[in-house]
Amino acid sequence: MRKDRLDAAGFGSLLAVALVLAVNQIVVKHVNAGLQPVFFAGLRSALAVVFVWGFLRWRGLTGRLRRSDLGPGLLIGVLFAAEFLCLFLALDLTLVGRASVIFYSMPVWLGLLGHFFLPGERLRPLQGLGLFLAFLGTAWAILPNDEGARAGSLVGDLCALGSAFGWAGTAFLARKTSLREAGPEAQLFWMVAVSAPILLAVSPAFGPLLREVEPNHWFWLFVQASVVVTGAFIGWLWLLSVYPTATVASFSFLTPLFAILLGAVVYGESVTPGLIVAFVLVATGIILINRRA
């Protein structure tokens, strides 16, 4: 049932999903020590196909996988593959906090796409200000303005930006093409089913597939495919279907905050003034972009 305001259950669910997505980035960096990032991303998508298909069967939604959606389904899967190829490489090359702040600039790029290509999505002046602030925050995170930037990797930061572009592209296609009628669960199935063979096919180009593999790496791969992709991703899409879109989207700024804190606790990453400034600018911009008229 659609609700016009956030209640206690929705607030708790949004916090939980934001925290799971932040922990996810810590897990990716950890598993990258055992599995090459692109190979890891491909295995995750391949395993997620099973879980997402099971979810569709359980909910009786397999009929939403229509042959007429083949074209946009292939395209959204290609963008999903690019998104996570870039994100997993970014988390291998740069700091978790920096990658997360840059990655969660996605609403900026989706807002730009919507302004030009989605009816009724033109940005108002206040949203334009939010777009500028978030863009400034993203640039601030990438530029070498403090020791945090020097400790990161420019290539890793640019990969994180590429993953944000990919995420915005998948969200845009989900709203612009016939996939909008298929629903979020079917959209996710197309994403993982198409991305899995692409990522696995290109992974040898990024180095040896196995690094220093430990048993817990396989465990976290299973958690990624089941809890994160099938659970958190569908949970986030479900929240969007129940609560106001602007309210749900505004909570996206919590994930990079959690990721910054977790990166400091788990990996000893420095929480530098420059990173905090970048986070505040991006978070403020996202909130302004998602404000109602």
Secondary structure, 3 states (H helix, E strand, C coil): CCCCCCCHHHHHHHHHHHHHHHHHHHHHHHHCCCECHHHHHHHHHHHHHHHHHHHHHHHCCHHHCCHHHHHHHHHHHHHHHHHHHHHHHHHHHCCHHHHHHHHCCHHHHHHHHHHHHCCCCCCCHHHHHHHHHHHHHHHHHHCCCCHHHHHCCHHHHHHHHHHHHHHHHHHHHHHHCHHHHCCHHHHHHHHHHHHHHHHHHHHHHHCCCECCCCHHHHHHHHHHHHHHHHHHHHHHHHHHHHCCHHHHHHHHHHHHHHHHHHHHHHHCCCCCHHHHHHHHHHHHHHHHHCCCC
